[in-house]
Amino acid sequence: MGLGIPVALGIDQPMKAHPMNDYQAAVALRYGGGEFAHLIADAQWRQHLPECGDTLFAFLMLELSAEEGCASRHEALRRLRMAAVDLLSAVDAITQLPASDGLPVSGTTFTSQ
């Protein structure tokens, strides 16, 4: 079992500053139309992730962190491409469901392929 998001993001240590790396800052600048750009200049930005309300943004910040092994542009792009493939798979899975009003689909069984 992993350490959990707070430990992985360094927010278990509130006094320790972790500035964003270039890859994280680039995403923060553009993601959501710049909604999180203000975090770039905040050395304690990691502490704001649990309350930011956007788990995808938090995921991207974790995936692009040096603590998680993202130390090059090549690695950052590889990780983002893998996430994009997973997101597109999720879109395909939802697209294949019968149309509904958003409530759980009853009587549907999913199997791994």
C-alpha positions in Angstrom: 0.0 0.0 0.0 1.3 3.5 -0.9 2.0 6.3 1.4 -1.1 8.2 0.3 -1.5 11.5 -1.5 -0.7 13.8 1.4 2.6 12.1 2.1 3.5 11.8 -1.6 2.7 15.5 -2.2 4.8 16.6 0.8 1.8 18.1 2.6 2.4 15.9 5.7 5.3 18.3 6.4 3.6 21.8 6.4 6.8 23.7 7.1 8.8 22.3 4.2 8.6 24.2 1.0 8.5 22.4 -2.3 8.5 24.8 -5.2 6.9 23.6 -8.5 9.3 22.2 -11.1 9.0 23.5 -14.7 6.6 20.8 -15.8 4.3 21.4 -12.9 4.4 25.1 -13.4 3.6 24.8 -17.1 0.5 22.7 -16.3 -0.6 25.0 -13.5 -0.3 28.0 -15.9 -2.5 26.4 -18.6 -4.8 23.9 -16.8 -8.4 25.0 -16.4 -7.7 28.2 -18.2 -5.0 29.2 -15.7 -7.3 28.6 -12.7 -4.3 27.3 -10.7 -1.6 29.7 -12.0 -1.6 31.6 -8.7 -0.1 28.5 -7.0 3.2 28.7 -9.0 4.6 31.5 -6.8 3.4 29.8 -3.6 6.2 27.7 -2.0 3.5 26.0 0.1 1.3 25.2 -2.9 1.2 21.5 -2.1 -0.8 22.2 1.0 -3.6 23.7 -1.1 -4.1 20.7 -3.3 -6.5 18.8 -1.0 -8.8 21.7 -0.9 -8.4 22.8 -4.6 -11.5 20.7 -5.6 -9.8 19.3 -8.7 -8.5 15.8 -8.3 -7.2 15.7 -11.9 -5.1 18.7 -11.3 -3.8 17.2 -8.0 -3.0 14.0 -9.9 -1.1 15.9 -12.6 1.0 17.7 -9.9 1.9 14.4 -8.3 2.7 12.7 -11.6 5.0 15.5 -12.7 6.8 15.8 -9.4 10.5 15.1 -9.0 9.6 13.1 -5.9 7.7 10.7 -8.2 10.7 10.4 -10.6 9.7 13.0 -13.2 13.0 14.6 -14.0 13.0 15.3 -17.7 10.7 16.8 -20.4 10.7 13.3 -22.0 9.5 11.7 -18.8 6.8 14.4 -18.2 5.5 13.9 -21.8 5.5 10.1 -21.4 3.5 10.4 -18.2 1.0 12.8 -19.7 0.5 10.6 -22.7 -0.1 7.6 -20.6 -2.7 9.6 -18.5 -4.3 10.8 -21.8 -4.6 7.2 -23.0 -6.3 6.2 -19.7 -8.7 9.2 -19.9 -9.6 8.3 -23.4 -10.3 4.7 -22.3 -12.6 6.0 -19.6 -14.4 8.2 -22.2 -14.8 5.2 -24.4 -16.2 3.1 -21.5 -18.8 5.7 -20.7 -19.7 6.3 -24.3 -20.5 2.6 -24.7 -22.9 2.6 -21.8 -26.6 2.9 -22.7 -27.9 6.4 -22.5 -29.3 7.3 -19.1 -30.1 10.2 -16.8 -26.8 9.8 -15.0 -28.1 7.5 -12.4 -26.5 4.0 -11.9 -27.3 1.7 -14.7 -29.2 -1.3 -13.2 -28.8 -4.8 -14.6 -25.5 -4.0 -16.3 -22.5 -6.3 -15.6 -19.0 -5.2 -16.5 -16.2 -7.7 -17.1 -12.5 -7.1 -17.7 -11.3 -7.8 -21.1 
